Amino acid sequence: MIVARNIKKVAGNATLLDDINLELRPGSITAVIGPSGAGKTMTLRCLTLVDLPTSGELAINGSTFRFPGDEPDTSRVWPHLTAVFQQLFLWPHLTLFENVALPLRTVGRHDADARARAMLARVGLDGVSGHYPNEASGGERQRAALARAIALEPRYLFLDEITSNLDVESAGGVLEIIRSLKSDGLAILVVTHSLHFIANAADAIVFLDHGRIVEAGGPEILREAKTPRLQKFLSVIRATH
């Protein structure tokens, strides 16, 4: 389990995150929603230790990190924890297969190539594994990045707008993959604007605004939002989709 307590992130005179408290449990999907600039991606970056919080505490799989403090030893959590960012960061000079196989080879997996093929097949890319990223569709690139992330068997998976810019069919395929990963026992956090995704997949929802958690709960908060700010946000999203 991952537990974030009183996480704060300050950059210069700007407070990007303030008093973030949440839990990520195995076998569950947490959706983080909010307007642009609310701090969603920064929350993901701090929880994965890509950006270090200014203050607060993170407990990850039995290891506790307190901030401010010494540079954390990320070897205690990686690759048990991994992320797919919106930019995907696929290596353009490698095929989709090589993008998935390279991290496995780097950590010395004797079955690196076989596992890469299995992961690509799991996300429905076995027929295009020899393509380069610029030869793949947006949905194929999203699924390749997801295959690379899960190849090292993480316990915690963070996804930043994983269904953005995808058509309905492609987004539905990604949703099914994420559901299957939840069934495998992963704790998954998804930053998303997709109410369809949230309504059909999320066990918990966290609504951020100006770096703070304004409201949190289960899927019912989409129907019965308590705060005027979440009510307004949902009405705007529904009107534009």
C-alpha positions as CSV (number, residue, x, y, z in Angstrom):
1,M,0.0,0.0,0.0
2,I,1.1,3.6,-0.6
3,V,0.1,6.2,2.0
4,A,0.7,9.9,1.4
5,R,0.5,12.2,4.4
6,N,0.5,16.0,4.3
7,I,2.4,16.2,1.0
8,K,3.3,19.7,0.0
9,K,5.2,20.9,-3.0
10,V,6.5,24.4,-3.3
11,A,8.4,25.9,-6.3
12,G,9.7,29.4,-5.7
13,N,6.8,31.4,-4.3
14,A,4.2,29.1,-5.7
15,T,2.5,26.3,-3.7
16,L,1.8,23.5,-6.2
17,L,0.5,21.0,-3.7
18,D,-0.8,21.6,-0.2
19,D,-1.7,18.9,2.4
20,I,-2.3,16.0,0.0
21,N,-3.4,12.9,1.9
22,L,-4.4,9.7,0.2
23,E,-4.0,5.9,0.1
24,L,-3.5,3.5,-2.8
25,R,-4.5,0.0,-2.0
26,P,-3.7,-3.2,-4.0
27,G,-6.4,-4.3,-6.4
28,S,-7.9,-0.8,-6.7
29,I,-8.0,2.1,-9.1
30,T,-7.9,5.7,-7.9
31,A,-8.8,8.4,-10.3
32,V,-7.4,12.0,-9.8
33,I,-9.4,14.6,-11.5
34,G,-9.5,18.4,-11.6
35,P,-9.1,21.4,-13.9
36,S,-5.9,22.2,-15.8
37,G,-3.2,23.4,-13.3
38,A,-4.9,21.8,-10.4
39,G,-1.8,19.7,-9.5
40,K,-2.8,16.4,-10.9
41,T,0.4,15.5,-12.7
42,M,2.5,17.0,-9.9
43,T,0.7,14.7,-7.4
44,L,1.7,11.8,-9.6
45,R,5.3,13.0,-9.9
46,C,5.6,13.4,-6.1
47,L,4.1,10.0,-5.3
48,T,6.5,8.3,-7.7
49,L,9.5,10.3,-6.3
50,V,10.2,11.8,-9.8
51,D,9.8,15.2,-8.1
52,L,10.5,15.2,-4.3
53,P,7.9,16.8,-2.1
54,T,8.9,19.9,-0.1
55,S,7.4,18.4,3.1
56,G,5.3,15.5,4.2
57,E,5.7,11.7,4.3
58,L,5.3,8.8,1.9
59,A,5.0,5.2,3.0
60,I,5.6,2.9,0.0
61,N,5.4,-0.8,0.4
62,G,6.9,-0.7,3.9
63,S,9.5,2.0,3.2
64,T,8.9,5.4,4.7
65,F,10.3,8.6,3.1
66,R,10.1,11.9,5.0
67,F,10.5,15.3,3.5
68,P,12.6,17.4,3.8
69,G,15.3,14.8,4.2
70,D,18.2,13.1,2.5
71,E,17.9,12.1,-1.2
72,P,15.6,9.0,-1.1
73,D,17.0,5.6,-2.1
74,T,14.6,4.9,-5.0
75,S,16.0,1.4,-5.4
76,R,13.8,0.5,-2.4
77,V,10.7,1.1,-4.5
78,W,11.7,0.8,-8.2
79,P,10.7,-1.1,-10.2
80,H,7.8,-2.1,-7.8
81,L,6.5,1.3,-8.7
82,T,6.3,2.7,-12.2
83,A,4.6,5.3,-14.3
84,V,3.4,6.1,-17.8
85,F,3.5,9.8,-18.5
86,Q,1.3,11.6,-21.1
87,Q,4.4,12.0,-23.3
88,L,4.9,8.2,-23.3
89,F,8.7,8.6,-23.8
90,L,9.0,5.7,-26.2
91,W,12.5,5.5,-27.8
92,P,11.9,6.5,-31.4
93,H,14.8,4.6,-32.8
94,L,13.6,1.3,-31.3
95,T,10.7,-0.9,-32.4
96,L,7.8,-1.4,-30.1
97,F,9.2,-4.8,-29.2
98,E,12.6,-3.3,-28.4
99,N,11.0,-0.6,-26.3
100,V,9.5,-3.2,-24.1
101,A,12.5,-5.7,-24.1
102,L,15.3,-3.2,-23.4
103,P,14.3,-2.5,-19.7
104,L,14.0,-6.2,-19.1
105,R,17.4,-6.8,-20.6
106,T,18.9,-4.0,-18.6
107,V,17.9,-5.6,-15.3
108,G,19.2,-9.0,-16.5
109,R,16.0,-10.9,-17.0
110,H,16.9,-14.1,-18.8
111,D,13.5,-14.3,-20.3
112,A,13.5,-10.6,-21.5
113,D,12.5,-11.2,-25.1
114,A,9.9,-13.8,-24.3
115,R,8.3,-11.6,-21.6
116,A,8.4,-8.6,-24.0
117,R,6.5,-10.6,-26.5
118,A,4.0,-11.8,-23.9
119,M,3.4,-8.2,-22.7
120,L,2.8,-7.0,-26.2
121,A,0.4,-9.8,-26.8
122,R,-1.4,-8.9,-23.6
123,V,-2.1,-5.4,-24.9
124,G,-3.0,-6.6,-28.4
125,L,0.2,-5.5,-30.2
126,D,1.8,-8.8,-31.2
127,G,0.9,-8.1,-34.8
128,V,2.7,-4.7,-34.9
129,S,5.6,-5.3,-32.5
130,G,8.2,-4.7,-35.3
131,H,6.8,-1.2,-36.0
132,Y,8.6,1.9,-34.8
133,P,6.7,4.4,-32.7
134,N,6.2,6.8,-35.7
135,E,4.7,3.9,-37.6
136,A,2.2,3.2,-34.9
137,S,-1.2,4.8,-34.1
138,G,-1.8,6.8,-31.0
139,G,-3.6,3.9,-29.3
140,E,-0.8,1.5,-30.2
141,R,1.8,3.8,-28.7
142,Q,-0.3,4.2,-25.6
143,R,-0.5,0.4,-25.2
144,A,3.2,-0.1,-26.0
145,A,4.1,2.3,-23.2
146,L,1.7,0.4,-20.9
147,A,3.3,-2.9,-21.9
148,R,6.7,-1.6,-21.1
149,A,5.5,-0.3,-17.7
150,I,4.0,-3.6,-16.6
151,A,6.8,-5.8,-18.0
152,L,8.9,-5.5,-14.8
153,E,5.9,-6.6,-12.7
154,P,5.2,-3.5,-10.6
155,R,2.9,-3.4,-7.7
156,Y,2.0,0.2,-8.2
157,L,1.1,1.7,-11.5
158,F,0.7,5.5,-12.2
159,L,-0.9,6.6,-15.4
160,D,-1.0,10.2,-16.7
161,E,-3.9,10.8,-19.1
162,I,-3.5,7.3,-20.5
163,T,-6.6,7.6,-22.7
164,S,-6.1,11.2,-23.9
165,N,-6.4,11.8,-27.6
166,L,-7.7,8.3,-28.3
167,D,-10.9,7.4,-30.1
168,V,-13.7,5.6,-28.2
169,E,-12.7,2.1,-29.3
170,S,-9.0,2.6,-28.5
171,A,-9.8,4.1,-25.1
172,G,-12.1,1.2,-24.4
173,G,-9.3,-1.3,-25.2
174,V,-6.9,0.5,-22.8
175,L,-9.7,0.5,-20.1
176,E,-10.0,-3.3,-20.4
177,I,-6.3,-3.7,-20.0
178,I,-6.3,-1.5,-16.8
179,R,-9.2,-3.5,-15.4
180,S,-7.2,-6.7,-15.9
181,L,-4.2,-5.2,-14.1
182,K,-6.5,-4.3,-11.2
183,S,-7.6,-8.0,-11.1
184,D,-3.9,-8.9,-10.9
185,G,-3.7,-7.0,-7.6
186,L,-2.0,-3.8,-8.8
187,A,-2.7,-0.5,-7.1
188,I,-3.4,1.9,-9.9
189,L,-3.6,5.7,-9.9
190,V,-4.9,7.4,-13.0
191,V,-4.9,11.1,-13.8
192,T,-7.7,11.6,-16.3
193,H,-10.4,13.9,-17.7
194,S,-12.5,11.0,-18.9
195,L,-15.8,10.7,-16.9
196,H,-16.5,7.5,-18.8
197,F,-13.3,6.0,-17.6
198,I,-13.9,7.1,-14.0
199,A,-17.5,5.9,-13.9
200,N,-16.6,2.5,-15.3
201,A,-13.3,1.8,-13.6
202,A,-12.5,3.9,-10.5
203,D,-12.9,2.6,-7.0
204,A,-11.9,6.0,-5.5
205,I,-11.9,9.5,-6.9
206,V,-9.8,12.5,-5.7
207,F,-10.8,16.0,-7.0
208,L,-8.0,18.5,-6.9
209,D,-8.2,22.3,-7.3
210,H,-5.3,24.7,-6.8
211,G,-3.1,21.9,-5.4
212,R,-5.6,20.9,-2.7
213,I,-8.0,17.9,-2.3
214,V,-11.4,19.6,-2.4
215,E,-13.5,16.4,-2.4
216,A,-12.7,12.6,-2.3
217,G,-14.9,9.5,-2.2
218,G,-16.2,6.7,-4.3
219,P,-17.8,6.9,-7.8
220,E,-21.0,8.2,-6.1
221,I,-19.4,11.7,-5.9
222,L,-19.9,11.9,-9.7
223,R,-23.6,11.8,-9.0
224,E,-23.8,13.5,-5.6
225,A,-20.9,16.0,-5.4
226,K,-21.0,17.8,-2.1
227,T,-18.9,20.8,-2.9
228,P,-20.0,23.6,-5.2
229,R,-16.5,23.5,-6.9
230,L,-16.8,19.8,-7.9
231,Q,-20.4,20.4,-9.0
232,K,-19.3,23.2,-11.3
233,F,-16.3,21.2,-12.6
234,L,-18.5,18.2,-13.5
235,S,-21.1,20.3,-15.2
236,V,-18.5,21.9,-17.4
237,I,-17.0,18.5,-18.3
238,R,-20.4,17.0,-19.2
239,A,-21.3,20.1,-21.3
240,T,-18.1,19.8,-23.4
241,H,-18.1,16.0,-23.9
